[in-house]
Amino acid sequence: KVAQAYALVDYNPLPDLLISNLSFSASQAYEGESVTVYVTTKNQGNGNAGASTTRVNDGITNNDFSVSALLSGAFQSDSFSYTCGQNNVTFTATADYLTSVSETNEANNQLSKFLSCVARADLIISNLTFVEYIANSTTFANVTIGVKNIGHVGTAGGSITRLVGLSTSDRVTSSLNVEQTTYLSWEYTCTSAHNFTATADLFNAINELDESNNQAQTYIDCII
């Protein structure tokens, strides 16, 4: 008798879905900035995979993607936009989140990636007041400006606060912790009624969460 060898052929091979890519358009972003998140679902098994769902979770929000049926070796890429908050975030992507596909390996469906989000300060003019008085037939105004940091991180010193009235005057603003206010004072000679305009971080030395809220204005009648 002649020995015969037989090869076993699997006529029903299973697929194997995994996350082959989870990446960002930038590895770091400031609070309030948008980052694109890219996710790729791949079938690395020998069998074809039916339709499935890929979920990307940022610790709070779920982003679900409908993945079409994938032949062996095929993949599908998706993306979405994420806006950074004040804290870092870890994204976790899960292929076949609803376990609708039978796979050769159910333990390799997840991939996690870390995104660095940098908190920002936010300077505002929280106070713009004046007190008028007359001395030696001249009208003066004591002007007080409050500069407050309403952001989520402290600032270094060196930014410029400007007061514009009948003349212009600049002052260096000290460093500010979160929710801290510093007060700047001017003695001002009044000759006619006009508006005072105060601007924090005049030259944009500080990367702020909101660059549109740095100004305040008030009217002074200048008693003559």
KEFIKE-216855 format. One line per 3 residues: number of its first residue (from 1); their letters; for each residue x, y, z of C-alpha. Coordinates in steps of 0.05 Angstrom, whole numbers. Each point is the difference from the previous one (the first is absolute). Last residue first. Layout:
N
NUM = A = X,Y,Z ~ ...;
//
This chain:
224
224 = IIC = -294,2431,662 ~ -31,-66,20 ~ 30,-52,-46;
221 = DIY = -59,-38,-29 ~ 32,-69,2 ~ -26,-57,-42;
218 = TQA = 19,-74,8 ~ 32,-53,-43 ~ 23,-72,8;
215 = QNN = 46,-43,-42 ~ 33,-69,4 ~ -61,-41,-19;
212 = SED = 16,-18,-73 ~ 64,-40,12 ~ -37,-57,34;
209 = LEN = 39,-61,25 ~ 63,41,3 ~ 72,-9,-23;
206 = IAN = 33,58,37 ~ 45,52,-33 ~ -58,23,-41;
203 = FLD = 27,71,-7 ~ -54,35,40 ~ -6,-53,54;
200 = ATA = -58,37,33 ~ -33,59,-34 ~ -32,60,35;
197 = TFN = -41,51,-37 ~ -20,66,34 ~ -52,41,-36;
194 = HAS = -2,76,-3 ~ -23,64,35 ~ 51,56,-2;
191 = TCT = 63,24,35 ~ 12,-55,50 ~ 69,-13,30;
188 = YEW = 10,-74,18 ~ 28,-34,61 ~ 7,-72,-19;
185 = SLY = -9,-65,39 ~ 10,-74,-16 ~ -35,-55,37;
182 = TTQ = 19,-74,-4 ~ -53,-54,0 ~ 8,-75,13;
179 = EVN = -50,-51,-25 ~ 56,-47,-23 ~ 68,29,20;
176 = LSS = 23,65,-30 ~ 71,24,-17 ~ 8,75,3;
173 = TVR = -26,49,-52 ~ 46,51,-30 ~ -34,67,-9;
170 = DST = -14,42,-63 ~ -28,71,-5 ~ -35,34,-57;
167 = SLG = -28,71,0 ~ -70,31,-3 ~ -22,-69,20;
164 = VLR = 35,-66,-14 ~ 23,-46,56 ~ 46,-57,-21;
161 = TIS = 16,-64,37 ~ 65,-33,-22 ~ 20,-73,14;
158 = GGA = 65,-10,38 ~ -18,-50,55 ~ -11,-74,-11;
155 = TGV = -71,-25,-1 ~ -37,-51,41 ~ -43,-55,-29;
152 = HGI = -74,-12,-9 ~ -23,68,-24 ~ -37,56,37;
149 = NKV = 64,41,11 ~ -20,68,23 ~ 25,71,-16;
146 = GIT = -32,53,43 ~ 9,72,-23 ~ -4,60,46;
143 = VNA = -3,72,-24 ~ 11,59,47 ~ -29,58,-38;
140 = FTT = 25,72,3 ~ -34,67,-14 ~ 45,61,8;
137 = SNA = -21,63,37 ~ 55,-11,52 ~ -28,-69,15;
134 = IYE = -65,-28,-26 ~ -22,-73,9 ~ -25,-56,-43;
131 = VFT = -1,-74,21 ~ 7,-53,-53 ~ -19,-71,-15;
128 = LNS = 19,-56,-48 ~ -5,-69,32 ~ 1,-72,-26;
125 = IIL = 43,16,-61 ~ 10,-71,-26 ~ 58,-48,-5;
122 = DAR = -9,-73,-20 ~ 52,-53,17 ~ 6,-64,-40;
119 = AVC = -1,-74,15 ~ 43,-45,-44 ~ -31,-63,-29;
116 = SLF = 48,-59,-12 ~ -33,-58,-35 ~ 12,-72,22;
113 = KSL = -16,-62,-42 ~ -38,-64,14 ~ -11,-62,-44;
110 = QNN = -53,-53,8 ~ -23,-61,-41 ~ 56,-48,18;
107 = AEN = -36,-45,50 ~ -54,-28,-45 ~ 48,-41,-42;
104 = TES = -24,-47,-54 ~ -61,42,-9 ~ -76,-5,2;
101 = VST = -29,67,-21 ~ -57,37,35 ~ 42,13,62;
98 = LYD = -34,69,10 ~ 68,34,3 ~ 24,-34,-63;
95 = ATA = 65,39,3 ~ 13,40,63 ~ 36,67,1;
92 = TFT = 23,30,66 ~ 18,74,3 ~ 40,27,59;
89 = VNN = -8,73,18 ~ 42,56,30 ~ -37,54,38;
86 = QGC = -22,72,-15 ~ -46,-20,-57 ~ 22,-18,-70;
83 = TYS = -52,1,-56 ~ -6,-66,-37 ~ -16,-8,-74;
80 = FSD = -17,-66,-32 ~ 33,-53,-44 ~ -12,-66,-36;
77 = SQF = 43,-51,-36 ~ -25,-68,-24 ~ 43,-62,-10;
74 = AGS = 7,-61,-45 ~ 49,-58,13 ~ -55,-54,-3;
71 = LLA = -63,33,-27 ~ -33,53,43 ~ -76,10,7;
68 = SVS = -12,74,13 ~ 20,34,65 ~ -53,45,31;
65 = FDN = 37,50,44 ~ -15,18,72 ~ 29,60,38;
62 = NTI = -11,-7,74 ~ 9,58,48 ~ 27,2,71;
59 = GDN = 65,-39,6 ~ 20,17,-71 ~ -36,-60,-31;
56 = VRT = 8,-24,-72 ~ -49,-54,-21 ~ 4,-44,-61;
53 = TSA = -64,-35,-23 ~ -6,-61,-44 ~ -20,-24,-69;
50 = GAN = 20,-71,-18 ~ 71,-24,1 ~ 33,-43,-53;
47 = GNG = 45,-57,21 ~ 76,-4,3 ~ 6,51,56;
44 = QNK = 33,68,-1 ~ -65,38,-8 ~ 18,73,12;
41 = TTV = -34,59,34 ~ 36,67,-7 ~ -10,60,46;
38 = YVT = 21,72,-11 ~ -14,56,51 ~ 2,71,-26;
35 = VSE = 20,51,52 ~ -37,64,16 ~ 26,56,45;
32 = GEY = -38,25,61 ~ 54,-21,49 ~ 66,-3,-36;
29 = AQS = 21,-59,-43 ~ 52,-55,3 ~ 14,-62,-43;
26 = ASF = -31,34,-60 ~ -43,-29,-57 ~ -13,-59,46;
23 = SLN = 9,-76,-3 ~ -34,-67,10 ~ 21,-51,-52;
20 = SIL = -6,-75,-9 ~ -60,-7,45 ~ -18,-74,-3;
17 = LDP = -47,-49,-34 ~ 17,-73,-10 ~ -40,-39,-51;
14 = LPN = -18,-73,6 ~ 17,-55,-50 ~ -58,-43,-24;
11 = YDV = 29,-50,-50 ~ 58,-16,46 ~ 43,-48,-40;
8 = LAY = 34,-58,34 ~ 56,-28,-42 ~ 1,-76,-7;
5 = AQA = 61,-44,-2 ~ -4,-71,-29 ~ 39,-61,24;
2 = VK = 9,-52,-55 ~ -22,-71,15;
//
